[in-house]
Amino acid sequence: MNAYVISQLRIDNPDDYQEYLDGFPPCFQRHGGELLATSTSKEETILLEGD
């Protein structure tokens, strides 16, 4: 069974986040996980009005 997860993270402490990143890929891959897309660009909010 496949599952897809989409997430957006706000990183408040880059040092703690790096520690998380160091441990995440091995665990993720051990369970057959695969990153399909990733980005480090800043998010942008666009408000649309009308039809």
C-alpha positions as CSV (number, residue, x, y, z in Angstrom):
1,M,0.0,0.0,0.0
2,N,1.4,3.4,-0.9
3,A,1.0,6.6,1.1
4,Y,1.9,10.1,0.1
5,V,2.7,12.8,2.6
6,I,2.9,16.5,1.8
7,S,4.4,18.8,4.5
8,Q,5.6,22.3,5.0
9,L,8.0,23.0,7.8
10,R,8.9,26.2,9.6
11,I,12.4,25.8,11.1
12,D,12.9,27.9,14.2
13,N,16.1,26.3,15.4
14,P,18.4,25.2,12.5
15,D,20.8,23.3,14.8
16,D,18.0,21.1,16.2
17,Y,16.6,20.6,12.7
18,Q,20.0,19.5,11.4
19,E,20.2,16.9,14.2
20,Y,16.7,15.6,13.1
21,L,17.9,15.5,9.4
22,D,20.9,13.4,10.4
23,G,18.7,10.7,11.8
24,F,15.7,10.9,9.5
25,P,16.9,9.5,6.2
26,P,18.1,6.1,7.5
27,C,14.8,5.5,9.4
28,F,12.7,6.7,6.4
29,Q,14.6,4.5,3.9
30,R,14.6,1.5,6.2
31,H,10.8,1.4,5.9
32,G,10.9,1.9,2.1
33,G,10.4,5.6,2.1
34,E,11.4,7.7,-0.8
35,L,11.5,11.5,-1.1
36,L,9.9,12.5,-4.4
37,A,10.4,16.3,-4.2
38,T,12.0,18.7,-1.8
39,S,12.8,22.4,-1.7
40,T,14.5,24.9,0.5
41,S,13.0,28.0,-1.1
42,K,11.0,30.4,0.9
43,E,7.2,30.0,0.8
44,E,5.1,32.6,-0.9
45,T,1.4,33.3,-0.1
46,I,-0.7,34.5,-3.0
47,L,-4.2,35.8,-2.4
48,L,-6.6,35.6,-5.3
49,E,-9.9,37.4,-5.5
50,G,-12.7,37.2,-8.0
51,D,-13.6,34.6,-10.6
